[in-house]
Amino acid sequence: MADRESLLSDLDAAHDAFLNALSEVEADLVTTPGVMDDWSVRDIVVHVAAWSEHGTRALELATSGRGDEFAYSTGDTDAMNVRILADARSTAPSAALEREAVSFAAFRDAIAKLDPALLGLALGNGDTVEAVIRYDGPDHYAEHTGHLRDWFGADDQDD
């Protein structure tokens, strides 16, 4: 099991890499579909924001002693992503960036304040708090950083 500081370090590194990849995107291409299927950069930004919010909610449940109420299943992912995409399509690019910044900061803050003893806690869906942090945080940012780099041809560098 990782410790809280290494999770924060991994999250920060993955987020920095995501922001670096975003900085390579030309402004007039932000809403152009094709980055990931028919998703645009704006759509991906809203997507990672929504999943950071998802992780924050899981941590709030865990810290309040209600971790058993976290019932997310990977079977829910596609339906959640459809709702997130619909939301993204009606979001201005600047609002998408703002939402991502706020969502990331809240998620990071929740992790920083988390009692390290809770990292191994099994939530209602069977995942540990650490697993939720990883899949909603650093792993998710890394996945979509790859999509941005692949589509926009940004350098593949170790971040």
VENJOUR-V827168 format. One record per pair of residues at least 24 apart in sequence whose C-alpha atoms are under 6 Angstrom apart, sorted by the first residue. I is the first residue (numbers start at 0). GAP is how many residues later the second one is. D is the distance in Angstrom with one decimal. If there is no record, write none. Layout:
# VENJOUR-V827168
I,GAP,D ; I,GAP,D
This chain:
# VENJOUR-V827168
9,128,5.9 ; 10,126,5.9 ; 10,127,4.5 ; 13,124,5.2 ; 13,127,5.7 ; 13,128,5.6 ; 16,142,5.9 ; 17,127,4.9 ; 34,116,5.5 ; 41,51,5.6 ; 42,45,5.0 ; 45,42,5.6 ; 45,50,5.3 ; 48,51,4.4 ; 48,54,5.4 ; 50,85,5.5 ; 51,51,5.7 ; 51,52,5.9 ; 51,55,5.9 ; 51,84,5.8 ; 52,50,5.7 ; 54,81,5.6 ; 55,51,4.9 ; 66,56,4.8 ; 66,57,6.0 ; 67,55,5.1 ; 67,56,3.7 ; 68,55,5.5 ; 69,53,5.9 ; 69,54,4.8 ; 70,53,5.3 ; 70,54,4.8 ; 71,53,6.0
